[in-house]
Amino acid sequence: MLGIPQQSLNELAAPLVRLARSGSLLVATDFDGTLAPVVRDPRRARPLPEAAQVLTALALRTPVAVISGRDLANLFVQCPLPGVLLLGSYGLEPWQEAGTSPRPLPPSNPSPRLRRIADELRESTRDLAGVEVEIKTLGVAVHYRNAPDRHAAALELRRLLSRVSQREELELLQGRRVLELCDRRAGDKGTALVQLLDHISPRGCVFAGDDLGDLPAMVQLHRRAADLELALAFAVLSPETPDPVREEADVCLDGPEEWARLLAGVVEELAKAA
């Protein structure tokens, strides 16, 4: 990936600036792989400093939201951006404004059923090197990014989790080197974005993501495009970005750095106008 020339980024930023000036642009974004580079230990993931800076600045002018597969308690710690709305568990946990001032940490209370499933998976995967089971408020994720043989680990984990998903009537989701079991009957990132659009009623919206979990938000944004002056879906690319995400996106960006650079251009133009 060679990236987008700065002049082209400036052209992309222009309509965003026009709507953001009046507070009528909803900027919605995924977290892992979009604001924050994917790292070997998910607990160490943080937004790029430049991304954190520009989103905080943007939130002073127009609505900004982070919609993540992480649960809200985790996201609240990993992404403490003042003024930014945080939506955890694919948007199934109610949004909460982040910030640096002392605030109660959102609770993370997985059900006894999820705790039982997580314990079962830890036992089933204890001999699989580099595999880690993570329990969330509304699901259980199994990471295999650090497995010596990722392909073999993925095949074995899919077999294990498929059996559990059928028995427990949970949906099995595929992410970047992670498989997750969760109850998605309540919605997904697409549902979350639609709820935000209905709640905020912006004149325009942009959404950026990098993985299959972001695809429903891109699809829903395009379905609402006729009601908006601007509706742009950005794919934040990596070698692991699935083809459906690339195909649904209006614009493909070269990693979190380019997404941050585009938003920085919006903030710069807003500052000039101010």
C-alpha positions, -999 to 999 in steps of 0.1 A, spaced: 0 0 0 14 33 -11 -10 56 7 -31 85 -5 -12 117 -15 -17 147 9 -36 167 -18 -61 138 -22 -65 136 16 -72 174 17 -99 169 -10 -115 141 11 -114 163 42 -131 193 26 -167 181 28 -160 168 64 -148 202 74 -179 219 59 -203 198 81 -181 197 112 -180 235 113 -217 235 122 -214 204 144 -234 183 119 -209 156 112 -209 123 131 -174 108 131 -176 72 141 -147 48 142 -136 13 152 -107 10 178 -84 -19 172 -67 -17 138 -83 16 131 -74 41 158 -49 18 175 -24 -5 157 -31 -42 164 -5 -54 189 5 -89 202 -10 -81 237 -45 -66 233 -42 -51 268 -14 -28 255 -34 -14 226 -37 24 227 -48 50 201 -20 65 181 -11 97 198 -20 118 168 -53 100 165 -61 106 202 -52 143 197 -73 149 167 -104 130 179 -103 150 212 -101 182 192 -129 171 169 -152 162 198 -152 199 208 -168 208 174 -189 178 163 -200 144 176 -173 117 177 -179 80 187 -157 49 190 -176 17 184 -156 -14 195 -159 -51 200 -142 -45 234 -165 -43 263 -172 -8 277 -151 -13 309 -121 -23 288 -126 5 262 -131 31 289 -95 23 301 -79 18 267 -94 48 250 -99 77 275 -105 105 250 -123 135 265 -157 142 249 -157 111 228 -187 87 230 -177 51 237 -198 22 226 -187 -12 238 -195 -48 228 -202 -40 192 -224 -11 204 -246 -33 226 -234 -16 257 -248 19 261 -226 47 250 -207 67 277 -185 98 273 -148 92 279 -126 116 297 -95 122 318 -114 134 349 -120 108 377 -152 89 369 -167 55 380 -154 27 358 -182 11 339 -190 -24 354 -179 -56 336 -202 -83 349 -202 -114 326 -230 -138 333 -223 -171 351 -230 -188 318 -202 -168 301 -178 -175 330 -186 -212 326 -179 -211 289 -147 -192 294 -135 -217 320 -143 -246 296 -124 -230 267 -94 -223 289 -93 -260 298 -98 -271 262 -70 -248 249 -45 -251 277 -22 -272 254 -24 -247 225 6 -224 227 0 -187 222 -38 -189 227 -55 -167 252 -92 -168 263 -107 -134 272 -140 -130 289 -161 -99 282 -193 -85 295 -213 -100 267 -190 -126 251 -159 -148 252 -130 -142 228 -102 -165 220 -70 -149 206 -45 -168 186 -22 -140 172 7 -153 193 3 -190 183 34 -205 166 12 -219 138 -17 -195 134 -34 -215 106 -34 -248 127 -46 -229 158 -74 -212 138 -86 -246 125 -86 -262 159 -102 -232 176 -129 -230 150 -137 -267 156 -139 -261 194 -159 -229 193 -183 -241 166 -193 -270 189 -198 -246 219 -217 -220 197 -242 -247 186 -247 -261 221 -250 -227 237 -269 -210 208 -243 -183 205 -230 -167 174 -194 -174 164 -176 -143 150 -143 -142 131 -119 -113 137 -83 -105 131 -66 -136 147 -95 -139 171 -127 -159 174 -155 -148 196 -187 -162 210 -215 -137 217 -252 -132 216 -258 -109 187 -295 -110 185 -297 -75 201 -277 -60 172 -242 -52 159 -221 -22 149 -246 -14 122 -274 -13 148 -253 9 170 -245 33 142 -282 36 132 -291 43 168 -265 71 169 -277 86 137 -313 86 150 -302 100 184 -279 128 170 -295 135 137 -264 147 119 -264 160 83 -234 137 75 -216 107 88 -183 89 83 -173 55 96 -139 39 96 -131 2 103 -108 -26 94 -125 -59 100 -156 -80 95 -171 -67 127 -171 -32 111 -189 -44 79 -225 -40 93 -218 -3 102 -206 3 66 -236 -14 52 -261 5 74 -243 38 66 -248 32 29 -285 23 35 -290 57 52 -270 76 26 -301 90 9 -311 108 42 -276 123 46 -256 150 28 -225 129 33 -220 92 40 -185 78 36 -172 45 48 -134 42 52 -115 9 52 -84 12 73 -62 -14 55 -38 -40 67 -26 -72 51 -54 -89 72 -83 -67 60 -110 -90 46 -121 -85 10 -158 -77 19 -146 -47 40 -125 -34 11 -153 -38 -13 -180 -21 9 -158 9 17 -159 41 -3 -123 49 4 -94 27 14 -67 42 37 -32 29 45 -35 19 81 -44 39 113 -17 64 105 -35 76 73 -69 77 91 -53 99 118 -37 121 90 -71 126 73 -87 136 106 -58 159 114 -65 177 81 -101 183 92 -90 196 126 -64 219 109 -90 234 86 -115 239 115 -87 257 134 -81 281 105 -118 289 103 -120 296 140 
